[in-house]
């Protein structure tokens, strides 16, 4: 209950009760109530979220407390103070999702003689505030296909207040489908669960929803040919998203438009296959990742995007940071190092933050990083600050589903408690 407003009588007792109902204690330990102490927040802080509050400067007057509310919550704001007006590519710069480069969102060409698919999607999720941190809206986007690894990228924008607000998102778009008919040919233009162009949908607090997905595919029953979805045709509208807090749009942000151009070609030649991602160094999918929510499987990390534990080599301590990207791909060149299963060109960190790998030459060729050959007797860095001695190194036959990931600030993470490199 706030102190009575202007034109109402107030007393030191009413101010004292609002600021510290459990008992005010002065600097000297007495129970004397001091207007100076109350005005300057000694020993109890003044709540800066209150619309009416003392300025803390002399002369101190009781009238400054008219309408003061010690329980006031922050005013709703989206984006929160200091945030950009749209989702950013963390550590890279520029608006998300990508508009150019090897990971250009929404543009994919796949070809082959059997099943061929190209797809792209983008969705949003609301994450509530916790542990003194602000809540945020998270965006996840991906582009992939039948011959490429699965790749997931993430970005966030904080909001202040809005604890009970239902956020909404929409996408304005117009796409054109060609060659999308016949046996063995299908397309999502977009998927049936994707909201129609210009239509707002509530943002989920548990999963990425709404989500917009476009895909084209031709299976082994289809004739040779091309199926294509694009938003770059004459008069078309490239996908352009808006996210708002509540239904009025008072607090809203809109992103830059992005093109879509997806090809699925079934023939002996045609457009190039997807490639991309297969060269990433990787960790076996069974190894759990150290996160703010505990040890998690990679599929759960992809869906929940928790904070990731990494090692700050400057300050020599573990730190939490935001997830930025996950790559998942099948690999055959795996080795078992004690119980760890990693590709031959995946760096692990030995005592003293010393990078080691089964094949340092491949590491240098593929990623331009220096490392030493891992040997029995090396001591690997662990999440708990201890070390694990390497007792055995053996080659694994067969193909395995593997992953790697990158957080916002460090190029490493913990897999089954062992510090490994990101290589993204």
Secondary structure, 3 states (H helix, E strand, C coil): CCCCCCCCCCCHHHHHHHHCCCCCCCCCCCCCCCHHHHHCCCCCCCCCCCCCCCCCCCCCCHHHHCCCCCCCCCCCEECCCCCCCCCECCCCCCECCCCCCCCCCCEEEEEECCCEEEEEEEEEEEECCECCECEEEEEEEEEEECCCCEEEEEEEEEEECCCCCCEEEEEEEECEEECCCCCCEEEEECCCCCCCCCCCEECCCCCCCCEEEEEEEECCCCCCEEEEEECCCCCCEEEEEEEEECCCCCEEEECCCECCEEEEEECCCCCCCCCCCCCCCCEECCCCEEECCEEECHHHHHHHCCCEEEEECCCCEEEEECEEEEEEEEECCEEEECCEEEECCCCEEECCCEEEECCHHHHHHHHCCCCEECCCCCEEEECCCCEEECCCEEECCCCEEEEEEEECCCCEEEECCEEEECCC
